[in-house]
Amino acid sequence: MSGLPEWPVYSGRVTGRLRTTRVAALVLLLLLLLLLLLLLVVVRLPWAGDLGIHAATVERLRHSLLDPGNPLVDADTPSPYYSPWTVLLGCVAKVTGWSVFVVLRAGALVALGVLVTGVWRFVRVLSARPAAPALALLCLVLLWGTAPFSWSGFLGLHSLALTIAYPSVLALGLAFHLWAWLGRAVREGGGWPGGSSGEWWGGWWGWLGCGVLWAVVLLVHQFSGVVASLGALAVMVSARAGRRVWGRLGAGVALGVGVLWVWPYYDFFALLGAGDGMDAVHRSLYRDLLGRYWLVLVGVVALGVRWWRDRWDVLVLFFVLGAVVFAAGGVSGHWSWGRVLPAALIPAQLAVALEAADRGGRVVRAWRAGAWRPRAGWGWVLGVALVVGAWAQAGVLGYVVERGVLPGVVEAKYREPWAGYHWITPWVAYGDVVMAREFPSRRIPAYGAYTVAPGYPDFFLRDEEARGVAVRRYFSEGAVGSVRAGIVREYGVRWVVDRGELLRRGVEGLRVVARGPGGEVLYAVVGDGAR
C-alpha cells in the first residue's frame, strides 16, 4: 500500500458527495479572520529582521537589472538575494516606479496567496475532508509554542507577521505546490495505485515542470529549498513509484540542476561551502525548543497514529527526514542545519489537522450520545491547542492597531518593530556610502545608500572582515584623525550615522546635518573627514 491516499482528488472530482459541515464552515471562518489579520499586517509592514536587505535587493535591481552589484556595500559581487522572485519584483519596481516598500507589500500579497493555495492543494492530496485544508492552515500558523519566536522560513503567526514580505514565504508556498504537483505526477505516471501513464501530469512535461519548480524554490530561498527537497523525497519514497517514473524523475532533477547551474546572478553551488560561516548566526535555533514548539507534540502523537496505520505514510517519512537532519546539525555543531526544522514541524502540524478533520464529523455526535472515545477527541484536543497557540501569539495584534488599544496582557506580548531610516533620504542620495555600525547597516541600504560593512554575513564579499575592522576602527575612541581619513578615502564615505558619540567626543571633519529617532545623528563628511 502506498503512503499516499488513493482517492483522485486532484482533478476536482472527490470520491463520494462531500457537503460543507458546520465544523468546516467554522474552521473556514476562523481562517478568513486569520488571513484578514495578515492582510492588515501587510498594509502596516512592520520592520524587523531582514526586511532591509530584501528592500535593498529590489532597489539595486530597479536601478540595474543586469549588473546590480552587492545589495549592501559598494562592491561588484554576486549575491544569493538576487533570485527569480526578487528579479521579478525589481522589474515591477522599474516599470511602475513604485517605492520598494510598496513593491514588497504587493509581493507579500502574492506570496501569501501562493502559500494558501499551495497548502490547500497539498492537503487535498492527503485528505478529501472539506475542513482539512483550512484546518491545516490554522495548524501551520498557530500550533507552535508559548515562547516568542520569529525566523524566516518558519510559519508561526509571529514569524509571518514580521517576514511576510520575505522570499521565504513565497518559497514555502511554492514548496507545497511542488509536493502536490509531484504527488499528481507520481499518480498519473503509473507509479500510483490506479494511476494512468497517459495523463499529462504523469508524462515528461509534468516531471520536467517539477524539476524547474524545485530549482526555483532553491534559488528563491535556499533553506526553504532544503525543506522542499526533503518533502519531495518523502513523497517519492512514500509512493514507491515504479521504474518508469524514475527515468522521468531523473530528467526532472537534471533539468532542475541545469537551471541552478545557469542562473546568472550568483553561483548556487558555491553556497555549499558557506555553511561554517553561517553557523554562529543560527546557534539560537537550538535553544528553548520545548518553549517554542511544545504544542507541536500533539502533531507528533498524530504522526504516531498515522505510522501505526501505514509504515510508509508520507508525513511520517517527511518528519523523520527533517528530525534527523536537525538533530545531526545539533550533534555536529552545524547550527545552520537548524533551518531545516520546518521539515519536522510541517508534517506534524498537518498530521494533527488531518486526524482532527477525519474525526471531526463524529465528535459532536459522540459527545451528545455520551459515547466519548479517544479517536473522536482529536478535534477537542486540537481546538484547545490552537486557542493556546493563538493566545501566545496575540501580540501580533499590535502590528495592526495602536498599542494603547490593546489590553495590558496582550500589549505585553507585543514586540516593538524597528524604526526605518527614511529621515536620512533628503540628504543621502542613491549610491552614497554611509559609515554606520552593524545594526543601522541592516536598514540604511533599503533606501538606496551603501554602508561600509554589510549588516549581514556575505559569503561572496571577500573583504567582509576587513570592512568590519574598518568600521570598528573608525568608531573606536582611540582612533586618530589620520586613521579615520584613510578609511574615509578607501571606502568613499560621504556620510556617518551614530547616536551622537562622535559629536560628544568632538571629532572634527564632520558636520551635523540631521537628527533622527532614538538620538541618532547624520553627519556629512567635510574634507577628508578627519581634521
C-alpha positions in Angstrom: 0.0 0.0 0.0 1.3 3.5 -0.9 1.9 6.0 1.8 -0.2 8.5 -0.1 -4.0 8.2 -0.3 -5.7 6.6 -3.3 -8.6 8.9 -4.0 -8.3 11.1 -7.1 -8.9 14.4 -5.5 -6.6 16.4 -7.8 -8.9 16.6 -10.7 -11.6 18.2 -8.5 -13.8 15.0 -8.6 -13.8 13.9 -5.0 -15.0 10.3 -4.5 -18.4 10.5 -2.8 -20.5 13.5 -2.1 -18.9 16.0 0.2 -21.0 18.6 1.9 -19.8 21.6 3.8 -20.4 20.8 7.5 -20.9 23.3 10.4 -17.4 22.4 11.6 -15.9 23.0 8.2 -17.7 26.4 7.9 -16.5 27.4 11.4 -12.9 26.4 10.5 -13.1 28.4 7.3 -14.4 31.4 9.1 -11.5 31.3 11.6 -9.1 31.0 8.7 -10.6 34.0 6.9 -10.2 36.1 10.1 -6.6 35.0 10.4 -5.9 35.9 6.7 -7.6 39.3 7.3 -5.2 39.9 10.2 -2.2 39.0 7.9 -3.6 41.3 5.2 -3.7 44.2 7.7 -0.1 43.3 8.7 0.9 43.6 5.0 -0.5 47.1 5.0 1.5 48.2 8.1 4.5 46.1 7.1 6.4 46.1 10.4 10.1 46.3 10.1 12.2 43.7 11.9 14.9 41.3 10.9 15.9 41.1 7.2 13.4 43.4 5.6 16.2 45.9 4.9 18.3 43.6 2.8 15.3 42.5 0.8 14.3 46.1 0.2 17.9 46.9 -0.8 17.9 44.0 -3.2 14.9 45.2 -5.0 16.3 48.8 -5.1 19.5 47.6 -6.7 17.6 45.6 -9.3 15.4 48.6 -10.0 18.5 50.6 -11.0 20.3 47.8 -12.8 18.7 44.5 -13.7 21.8 43.2 -15.5 24.5 44.2 -13.1 23.1 45.2 -9.7 26.3 44.5 -7.7 26.3 43.9 -4.0 23.0 44.9 -2.4 24.6 46.3 0.8 28.0 47.6 0.0 29.6 49.4 -2.9 31.2 46.3 -4.4 30.8 44.4 -7.7 29.9 41.0 -6.2 27.1 38.4 -6.8 24.5 37.8 -4.1 22.2 34.9 -3.3 19.5 37.5 -2.7 19.2 38.0 -6.5 16.6 35.3 -7.1 13.9 34.8 -9.7 11.5 36.4 -7.3 13.5 39.5 -6.4 14.4 40.0 -10.1 10.6 39.9 -10.8 10.0 42.4 -8.1 12.8 44.6 -9.4 11.2 44.6 -12.8 7.9 45.6 -11.2 9.6 48.5 -9.3 11.3 49.6 -12.5 8.2 49.6 -14.7 5.7 51.0 -12.2 8.0 53.5 -10.4 6.6 52.3 -7.0 8.8 52.6 -3.9 10.5 49.3 -2.8 8.2 49.1 0.2 5.1 49.3 -2.0 6.6 46.6 -4.2 7.3 44.5 -1.1 3.8 44.8 0.0 2.5 43.7 -3.4 4.9 40.8 -3.3 3.8 39.8 0.2 0.2 39.6 -1.1 1.2 37.3 -3.9 3.4 35.2 -1.6 0.5 34.8 0.9 -1.8 33.7 -1.9 0.8 31.2 -3.2 1.2 29.8 0.4 -2.5 29.4 1.0 -3.2 27.8 -2.4 -0.1 25.6 -2.0 -1.2 24.2 1.4 -4.7 23.7 0.0 -3.6 21.7 -2.9 -1.1 19.5 -0.9 -3.7 18.8 1.8 -6.2 17.8 -0.9 -3.7 15.1 -1.9 -3.8 13.8 1.6 -7.5 14.2 2.6 -10.9 14.6 1.0 -12.4 16.1 4.1 -13.9 19.5 3.5 -12.4 21.1 6.7 -8.9 19.6 6.2 -7.2 22.4 4.1 -8.5 25.3 6.3 -7.7 23.4 9.5 -4.2 22.6 8.2 -3.5 26.3 7.6 -4.6 27.2 11.1 -2.3 24.5 12.5 0.7 25.7 10.4 0.2 29.2 11.7 -1.0 28.7 15.3 0.3 25.3 16.5 3.7 26.3 17.8 4.7 27.0 21.4 4.2 29.8 24.0 7.7 31.3 23.9 8.0 34.2 21.4 9.9 33.2 18.3 10.2 34.5 14.8 12.5 33.5 11.9 12.2 33.4 8.2 11.1 30.0 6.8 9.0 29.3 10.0 5.3 29.7 9.5 4.2 30.7 13.0 1.9 33.8 13.2 4.5 35.9 14.8 7.1 34.9 12.2 4.7 35.5 9.4 3.8 39.0 10.7 7.5 40.0 10.6 8.6 38.0 7.5 5.5 38.1 5.3 7.4 40.2 2.7 10.4 37.9 2.7 11.2 35.5 -0.1 10.9 32.6 2.3 7.1 32.8 2.4 6.9 32.5 -1.4 9.4 29.7 -1.3 7.5 27.6 1.2 4.3 28.3 -0.7 5.9 27.0 -3.9 7.2 24.0 -1.9 3.7 23.0 -1.1 2.8 23.3 -4.7 5.8 21.2 -5.6 4.8 18.4 -3.3 1.2 18.5 -4.6 2.4 18.6 -8.2 4.9 15.7 -7.6 2.1 13.6 -6.0 -0.1 14.1 -9.0 2.8 13.3 -11.4 3.5 10.1 -9.5 -0.2 9.1 -9.5 -0.7 9.7 -13.2 2.8 8.5 -14.2 1.9 4.9 -13.5 3.6 4.7 -10.1 0.4 5.3 -8.2 -2.4 2.8 -7.5 -4.9 3.3 -10.2 -2.8 5.9 -12.0 -2.5 6.2 -15.7 0.7 6.9 -17.6 -1.3 8.6 -20.4 -2.1 11.7 -18.3 -0.3 14.9 -19.0 0.8 15.4 -15.4 2.4 12.0 -15.3 4.2 12.5 -18.6 7.5 14.1 -19.3 6.3 17.6 -19.2 4.9 17.2 -15.7 8.1 15.8 -14.3 10.2 18.5 -16.1 7.9 21.1 -14.6 8.5 19.7 -11.1 12.3 19.9 -11.8 12.1 23.6 -12.7 9.8 24.4 -9.8 12.3 22.7 -7.4 15.1 24.8 -8.8 13.1 28.0 -8.4 12.4 27.2 -4.7 16.1 26.6 -4.1 17.0 29.9 -5.8 14.4 31.9 -4.0 15.3 30.8 -0.5 18.0 28.2 -0.1 17.0 27.0 3.4 13.3 26.5 2.3 14.7 24.8 -0.7 16.2 22.1 1.5 12.9 21.7 3.3 11.2 21.4 -0.1 13.7 18.8 -1.2 13.1 16.6 1.9 9.4 16.8 1.4 9.8 15.8 -2.3 12.0 12.9 -1.2 9.3 11.8 1.3 6.6 11.9 -1.4 8.7 9.7 -3.7 9.7 7.2 -1.1 6.1 7.0 0.2 4.7 6.4 -3.2 7.2 3.6 -4.0 6.8 4.5 -7.7 7.5 2.1 -10.5 10.6 2.1 -12.7 9.0 4.1 -15.5 8.7 7.0 -13.0 12.4 7.0 -12.0 13.5 7.9 -15.5 11.2 10.9 -15.7 12.2 11.9 -12.2 15.8 11.8 -13.2 15.1 14.0 -16.1 13.3 16.5 -13.9 16.1 16.6 -11.4 18.7 17.0 -14.2 16.7 19.9 -15.6 16.4 21.5 -12.1 20.2 21.2 -11.6 20.7 22.8 -15.0 18.5 25.7 -14.0 20.6 26.2 -10.9 23.8 25.9 -12.9 22.9 28.6 -15.5 21.3 31.1 -13.0 23.3 34.2 -13.9 23.1 36.3 -10.7 25.2 34.0 -8.4 26.8 30.6 -8.2 24.3 28.5 -6.4 26.7 25.6 -5.9 29.3 27.9 -4.3 26.9 28.3 -1.4 27.5 24.7 -0.4 30.8 25.9 1.2 29.1 28.7 3.1 27.8 26.6 6.0 30.6 27.2 8.5 30.3 30.9 8.2 26.5 30.8 8.9 26.6 28.6 12.0 27.1 31.2 14.6 24.1 33.1 13.4 21.9 30.0 13.8 23.0 28.8 17.1 19.9 30.2 18.8 17.7 27.8 16.7 18.7 25.0 19.1 17.7 26.9 22.2 14.4 26.7 24.1 13.0 24.0 21.8 10.2 23.0 24.3 9.0 26.5 24.9 8.9 27.3 21.2 7.3 24.1 19.9 5.6 22.2 22.7 2.2 22.5 21.1 3.5 20.6 18.1 3.8 17.5 20.3 0.1 17.0 19.6 1.1 16.6 15.9 3.8 14.1 16.8 1.2 11.9 18.5 -0.9 12.2 15.4 2.1 11.1 13.3 2.4 8.0 15.6 -1.2 7.2 14.8 -0.6 7.5 11.1 2.6 5.4 11.3 0.6 2.7 13.0 -1.8 2.6 10.1 0.8 2.9 7.4 4.5 2.5 7.8 5.1 4.4 4.5 2.9 7.4 5.4 4.3 10.4 3.6 4.0 12.8 6.6 5.8 10.3 8.9 8.7 10.0 6.4 8.9 13.7 6.0 9.0 14.2 9.7 11.7 11.6 10.2 13.9 13.2 7.4 13.6 16.6 8.9 14.2 15.5 12.5 17.3 13.5 11.5 18.9 16.4 9.7 18.0 18.9 12.5 19.4 16.5 15.2 22.5 15.9 13.1 23.1 19.7 13.0 22.9 19.9 16.7 25.2 17.0 17.4 27.8 18.1 14.8 27.7 21.8 15.7 26.4 22.8 12.2 23.9 25.1 13.6 22.8 26.4 10.2 21.2 23.0 9.7 18.6 24.2 12.2 16.9 26.0 9.4 15.6 22.6 8.2 13.4 22.3 11.4 10.2 23.2 9.4 10.7 19.8 7.7 9.8 18.2 11.0 7.2 20.8 12.2 5.1 21.0 9.0 4.3 17.3 8.8 3.4 17.1 12.5 1.1 20.2 12.1 -0.5 18.7 9.0 -0.9 15.3 10.7 -3.0 16.5 13.6 -5.1 18.7 11.3 -5.8 15.7 9.1 -6.6 13.5 12.1 -9.0 16.1 13.5 -10.7 16.7 10.1 -11.1 12.9 9.6 -12.7 12.5 13.1 -14.4 15.9 13.1 -17.7 14.7 11.7 -18.1 12.2 14.6 -17.1 14.4 17.5 -20.4 16.2 18.1 -22.4 13.0 17.7 -20.2 11.1 20.0 -20.3 13.8 22.7 -24.1 14.1 22.6 -24.5 10.3 22.6 -22.2 10.0 25.6 -20.0 7.7 23.6 -16.8 9.6 24.1 -13.9 7.9 22.5 -10.3 9.0 22.3 -10.4 8.7 18.5 -13.3 11.2 18.5 -11.4 13.6 20.7 -8.8 14.9 18.2 -10.9 17.9 17.4 -11.2 18.9 21.1 -7.6 18.5 21.8 -6.5 20.4 18.7 -9.1 23.1 19.4 -7.5 23.7 22.9 -4.0 23.7 21.4 -5.0 26.2 18.7 -6.5 28.5 21.3 -3.4 28.4 23.4 -1.2 29.0 20.4 -3.3 31.9 19.3 -3.2 33.5 22.7 0.6 33.0 22.9 1.0 35.0 19.6 -1.7 37.6 20.3 0.9 40.3 20.4 0.7 40.3 16.6 -2.4 42.4 17.0 -0.1 45.3 18.0 1.1 45.4 14.3 -2.3 46.3 13.0 -3.8 48.5 15.8 -2.3 51.1 18.2 -0.7 49.7 21.3 -2.9 51.8 23.6 -6.0 50.0 22.3 -4.7 46.6 23.3 -5.5 45.1 26.7 -2.4 45.1 29.0 -1.9 41.3 28.8 -1.9 41.4 25.0 0.3 44.5 24.9 2.9 42.7 27.0 3.2 40.1 24.2 3.8 42.8 21.6 7.4 43.4 20.3 8.2 46.8 19.0 9.3 46.8 15.4 12.4 48.7 14.2 12.4 52.3 13.1 13.4 53.0 9.5 15.9 55.5 8.1 13.7 57.4 5.7 14.7 60.5 7.7 18.1 60.5 6.0 16.8 60.4 2.4 16.6 64.2 1.9 20.3 64.4 2.1 21.7 60.9 1.3 21.4 60.0 -2.4 21.3 56.7 -4.1 24.7 55.1 -4.1 26.2 57.3 -1.4 28.4 55.4 1.2 27.4 55.7 4.8 29.7 54.8 7.7 27.5 53.1 10.3 27.6 50.3 12.8 26.1 46.8 12.2 22.6 47.4 13.4 21.9 50.6 11.3 23.7 48.9 8.4 20.9 46.4 8.2 18.4 49.1 7.3 20.2 52.0 5.6 20.7 50.2 2.3 16.9 49.8 1.9 16.9 53.5 0.9 19.5 53.2 -1.8 22.7 54.1 0.1 25.6 51.7 0.7 27.3 51.1 4.0 31.0 50.4 4.6 30.4 46.9 6.1 27.4 44.7 5.4 24.9 44.3 8.2 24.6 40.6 7.4 27.1 37.8 6.6 28.0 37.9 3.0 29.7 34.7 1.6 30.6 36.4 -1.7 32.2 39.5 -0.2 35.9 38.6 0.1 36.9 41.7 2.1 33.9 41.4 4.5 36.2 41.0 7.5 38.4 44.0 6.6 35.3 46.2 6.2 34.1 45.2 9.6 37.5 46.0 11.1 37.4 49.4 9.4 34.1 50.3 10.9 35.2 49.3 14.4 38.4 51.3 14.0 36.6 54.4 12.8 34.2 54.5 15.8 36.8 53.5 18.4 37.7 56.1 21.0 41.4 55.9 20.4 41.3 56.4 16.6 43.4 59.3 15.4 42.4 61.6 12.6 44.7 60.1 10.0 43.2 56.6 10.6 39.6 57.9 10.0 40.8 59.9 7.0 42.3 56.8 5.4 39.1 54.8 6.0 37.0 57.6 4.5 39.2 57.7 1.4 39.4 53.9 1.0 35.7 53.4 1.0 34.4 56.7 -0.4 32.5 57.6 2.8 30.3 60.7 2.4 28.0 60.3 5.5 28.3 59.0 9.0 25.4 57.8 11.3 25.7 57.2 15.0 24.0 58.0 18.3 25.9 61.2 18.9 29.1 59.6 20.2 31.3 61.3 17.7 29.7 64.7 18.4 30.2 64.3 22.1 33.8 63.4 21.6 34.3 66.5 19.4 35.6 64.6 16.4 36.4 67.1 13.7 35.8 66.7 9.9 32.0 66.0 10.4 29.1 68.4 10.1 25.7 67.6 11.8 23.1 67.5 9.1 20.0 65.9 10.7 18.8 64.1 13.8 16.6 61.0 13.8 14.7 58.8 16.2 16.5 57.4 19.2 19.1 60.2 19.4 20.7 59.2 16.1 22.7 61.8 14.2 23.5 62.1 10.5 26.9 63.8 9.7 28.2 65.0 6.4 31.9 64.2 5.9 33.8 67.5 5.4 37.1 67.5 3.6 38.9 64.2 4.4 36.7 63.7 7.4 39.5 63.8 10.0 41.0 67.2 10.5 
